[in-house]
């Protein structure tokens, strides 16, 4: 890299826009959406989609709510042409969905593009020609008048071919390609010349697409360009301004969002940002960003995993696990502090009296997109007590007291450090069983028990297996748990004081299990935690105390 990059690269010029309005605006409604997955996205693939994959993708776009879909570049060859013709003739296109095709501003290519859509109820033909200085000088060797003449000739071809095939309701789109790096007034002049030929009206407007063909500046510059264009275009009410942003600088979504604030009406892009180089703007992200602000995007991603599966199959490209909204890990927290905040957020929702979403670290409810909460918190060596407790609650219905969460998290941490991998729910449950629940390896195991009363006292009489031998034990106390503690002490077990106790049902119904949790303190001040599970809550309490007593031997 150069120490002084200014000798090679120049800062992008500012737009001469005074009294800009877009910074104070707010998006309150959905734009018109155009998916370019079947054209722009398809052209970016190592192995372009065949007809089966394009049809499957088309059906997904329709199901997701897209009303305008760019179905291909029919003049590129027989594959796209035949697919588009078959799509039209098959009756697969719903009446409220408009197919679109793209073509360069050349007479033969435009005619072929119209022929591919012949028979459609409504269709859009999109013509473009590059207008920026670099293209004029380097690619074409032309002056401005010659470039504008290409646009004018393209407009005439649109007009004449539409008259040739009057059975279809033809709509027109024009792009001053490379708009983002062209002189604004020249782009306006080209668009005005096209409008003069096609004579759009407010009822039948032309679509003027203003592409960031190569993203060359910050998103605010693109927004300035859009606002300047809209304020200076004659007969603005006869045009739909469309955005086609790329992601060369990593801000394609931001540019589209700010472009909408600047007055645009339509957004073009691909699902999950596929497209040439670094991709087009991600329509899923733009739409769901709106959704999180309380705006209906008029697109349906309520089963986002199905959308991802289809996109990955058709494109043969993975959706990144950190991709906004759709990535496998975007709702997952491994960090202990994040997990604790999320867990508290869900607990707070249970106490809410409204539906307002306010969960730390989660800008959207994963359930709205068809995701479960099971993967919201996952455990590895970076995780804390909140994450461990969340997994146990989601998987087993256990609601560990806070102090017990902290104690058990150290056990899980040791397992994570030892295995050097993520721990699943089964791993955590096995660690919980080893630590707290009775097994043959534990010193104290419950066989049977009964309780009697003697005045104000309660007497625990039970059969325990102690160090592998079954023994009858008894103890007296002012309650069940204190009598169990007494029985243990009289049988050679640890001397315990009960510090805390809690219980809850697991699930609902008449045959649910009860979970009991106890915190005890030994004579030397050591805290011990125990858990008991049983269909009988009293038996669960007895098991919890024995569980704590078993911890004294650790």
Secondary structure, DSSP 8 states (H G I E B T S, - for coil): --S-GGGT---------SS--GGG----S--EEEE-IIIIIHHT-SS---HHHHHHHHHHHHHHT-SEEEEE-GGG-HHHHHHHHHHHHTT-S-TT-EEEEEEES-HHHHHHHHHHTTT-SEEEEEEEEE-SHHIIIIII---HHHHHHHHHHHHHHHHHHHHHTTTSEEEEEEEEETGGGS-HHHHHHHHHHHHHHH---SSS-EEEEEEESS--S-HHHHHHHHHHHHHHSTTGGGEEEEEEEB-TTS-HHHHHHHHHHTT--EEEEBGGG-SSTT-B-BHHHHHHHHHTTT---S---TTHHHHHHHHHHHH-----TTSTTTSTTTT-B-SHHHHHHHHHHHHHHHH-SS----BTTBSS-GGGGT--STTTB-BSTT--HHHHHHHHHHHH-----HHHHHHHHHHHHHHHHHHTS-B-HHHHHHHHHHHHS--TTSSEEEEEEEEEEETTEEEEEEEEEETTEEEEEEEEESSHHHHHHHHHHHTT---EEEEEEEEEEESSSTT-EEEEEEEEEETTS-EEEEEEEESSHHHHHHHHHHHHHHHTT-
